[in-house]
């Protein structure tokens, strides 16, 4: 009976910490300084040209922060991302999210990578 309660408590604490961070603004300039490794897959301007890599530019900061937290904490599994995010602090994640969300984006639709009309 304790295990289900412990799992529920852990889930609640994780949700609370993510919610608390969502209200904390990141620093886009600090994020730019951290973003160099991201360029190899996601493009120099955050607009990947390869369909297998998502575009980050113009994406919602909260979404990016949550995704990075999930990669770092094991909620999303991707061996490539795991290497890059394992040592990011919560503030680093917020800074990267602020940086990419402030960039002009070419977000995809259901047909994949497409230029804006």
N, C-alpha and C positions, 0 to 999 in steps of 0.2 A: 504494500500500500504506500510505502514511503517513496519508492521509485517513481510512480506516476506523479506524485506531488512534486518531487524534486525536478522532474522534467518540465512540469508546468511552471514552476517557479523560475527555472532557467530561461524558458521561453519568454516569460513576462519581463524578466530583467533585461534580456537582449532587446526586446521590443522597446522598452523604456529608454535604454541607452541610445538606440537608433533614433527614436523620436526626439530625444533631447538634442542629439547632434544635428538633426534636421533643421532645428531653429538657429543653429550657430553658423554664421556666415564664414565662408572660406576666403582666403586671400588669393586672388587670381595671379598676382605677381609671383607669389611664392609657389603657386601651382605651376606656372610656366617654368620655373627653375627645376621642378621635379619631372616635367613632362618629356624630357629627351628620350627615355627608353620607350615611351608609348609610340613614338613616331615611326618606328620600324614596321609596325603592323597597322596602326590607325592613321598614318599619314602625318606629314609635317604640320598640317593645319587642322588636324583632327577629322579630316574628311577622307577616310580610307577609299581607295579606288578598287580594292579587292573585296568582292562580295562576302568572303568568309570572315572579314573583320568588320565589326560594327563601326559606324561613324559616331564620333563622340561630340564633335562641334555642334553647338546649338541644342544639345540634349538638356533635359531638366537636371539641375544640380542635385536635387534630392534623389533622383533615379540613379545618377552616376555614383553618388556617395553610397547609396544602399548596395549597388552592384559591387563596388570595390570592397565594401565591408564583407559582403557575402563571399567573394573570392578569397579574401584574406582569412576569414573565419571558417571556411569550409562549407558554407551553405551552397555555393556554386563550385563545381569542380572543373578546373581547366588547368592542366599541368603548366602551360605557358604563363598564364596569368598568375598562378601561384608563386612562381619565381619572382615576379615583379612586385607583388603586393605584400609578401610575407613580412617585410620590415617597415611598411608604411604605418605611421601613427594615425590616430583618428584625425588629427589636425592636417596631416599630409593629404589624407583622403578628401577632406573638405576643401583644401586648397586646390587639388587637382580638379575636383568637381566644379569649383568656381571658375577655374581657368577654361575648361572645355565648354562649359555652359555659356560663357560670355563670347565665345568665338562664333563667327557666322557659320551656320550649318547648312548642309544639304541632306536633310533627313529623308529616309526611305519611305516608300509606300509599300503596298503588297507586292509590287513587282520588283522589289530590290533597289539597288543603287540607281537612282535617277536624278538627273539635274532638275533644279526648280524651273518651272515654266515661266 
